[in-house]
Amino acid sequence: MSKDIKKQEPKPRRKPITVLDDGHVEVRSREPGAPLFGSFDDDFIKVLTVNILAIANKDTDAPQQGVSAFVASIVEGIDPRDQVEAMLATHMAATHFAIMQASRWLLHGNRDIKSVDSAERAFNKLSRTYAAQMEALKRYRSNPVSVRDVNVADGGQAIVGNVTAGKSENGKS
């Protein structure tokens, strides 16, 4: 019982960040009308874009086009749903970039033991940080917090969290 599975062609997607020849930066959502980096807030998008471009800078004022597009693509690929996820995605992209730098130092850097030790420690710490960031994103996405109308009378108490009915230790519900 075999079925022919048609392979879907990927839709062409626009780059979220393009550094123009004159040094100006063009920022746009990959899908027209969709939020960019999980937000429609222009101020947030501008500052996050500056942060993404800063990751791509290498001791110069001119951002490296390929690197900034790569970092923006990572952030966009994580598909942040809100500003918190966009910031975490940017941290993850920066950490990945740093992991790659540390791996270059480890593989191609100075071969004295002190340099190798330093590169190895950096690589390990950054790798653990990235794993922790992935876990944080997973936890954040799986534990949505919603606040509805809450009225607490004088002398009353409100509980924040999941409440389930069940039997207590003395057998009462």
N, C-alpha and C positions, 0 to 999 in steps of 0.2 A: 504494500500500500504506500506508494510514493507519490508525493505531490510536487509539482514544479513550483518552486519558490522563486518568485520574481524578485530580483535584486533591485531595490529602489536606488535611484540616482540621488546623491546628496544635492540639496539645494545650494546654489551658490550663496555664500555669506559674505557680507562686507566686513572689513576689518574695523574693530571699534575705535582704534586710534591710528591715525596716519600723520607722520611728521612730514610736512611739505618741504620743498627745496628751500623756501625762504625762511625756514625755521619755525613757522607757525604750525600749530597742531590742530588737526581736524578730528573731532570726536563725534561719534554717532552710534546709535543703536544698530545692531546687525539686522534687526527686523524693524522696518518702519513702524512707528507708533508704540513700540515696546519700550519698557524701561531699560536704561543703560546701567549696567552694574547694579541691578536690583532697585533702581531709584529713578524718580522723575525730578528729584531736587537738583537744580543746576549748580548750586553752591557745593553740594556733596560731590557731584560728578567732577567738577573742576578740580577740587582738592585731591580726590582719589586719582584723577588723571595725572596731576603733578607728582603724586607719590609713585605711580607706575613709571612715569618718565624718569624719576630720580633713580629707580632701580636700574634703569637701562643706561644711565650716564656712567661714563668711565673716565673720571678725572678731566672732564670737559663740560662746557655748557651746552654742547650740541648732543641731544639724545641720539642713541644709536637706533635707527629705524627698525631693523630686524628684531632687536632685543625688546624694544618697547611693544612692538606688535605681538611678539611671543608672550610677554608677560600679560598684556591685555587679553590675549586669546585664552590664557590659562584662567584668568579671572572670569571671563565671559563663559568659558567652557564649564566652569563649576556651576554656572547658572544661578547666581545669587538671587534669593527671593526678596531680600531687604538689605538695608544698609549694613547691618551687623554681619550678615553673610558676605557682603561685598568686601568689607574690611578684612574679615578672616581669609577670604580668597586671595586678597592682595598680600597678606602675611604669608600665606602658603606659597604664592608665586615667588615672593622674595626669598623665602627659605629654600625653595627648590633651586633658585638661581645661585644662592650661596653654597648649597650642597654641591652643585656642579663645579663651582670655583674651588671648593675644598678638595674635590676629587682630582681636579687638575693639579693642584699643589701636591697632592699625595702621589699621583702617578708621574708627574713630569717636573716636580720642583727640585729644590736643592736636596741632595741625597744624604746630608749629614743627619745623624740620629735625632738631634734636637728638632730639626725642621720636619722630619717625617713624623715624629711624635706629635708635634703641634698640629700638623695637617690631619693626622688620624683622629685626634681629640675633637677638632673642629667638625670633621666629617661625621663622627659618631653623635656629637651633641646636636648638630643640625638635623641629622636623620631622625633622632628621637623626637626632636621638636616638631618635625613635619608629621610624624605619626600621631603625636598628641594633637596637632591641629586638625588632622583628619578625624580623629575621635571627637574633638570638640564640635566640629561641623555636624557630624553624625548625631551627636547628642542634641545639639541645638535644633536640628531639623526634626528629630523624633519626639521632642517634648515641647509642642507648641503651647504657649501660654495665652489664654484669652481671658479678658476681664469683662464681665457683664455687669449690669446694674447691681450694685450692692448697697443695701440699706442696713445700717446697724443702729439700733436704738440705743439711747443712753444706757450705759451699764452693760450692753451686750458685747459679744465678741465675734469676730469674723475669722473664718479659717481659710487659709490660702493653700490649696492643694486638692488632691482627689479624696473624696469622702465616700466610703462604702458602708452600707449597713451590714451588720453582722452581729454575732453573739459576743458578748463581753465575757470576761473570765467568770463572772458570777451567773452566767447562763441567760442573762437578759439581753434583748436586742436594743 
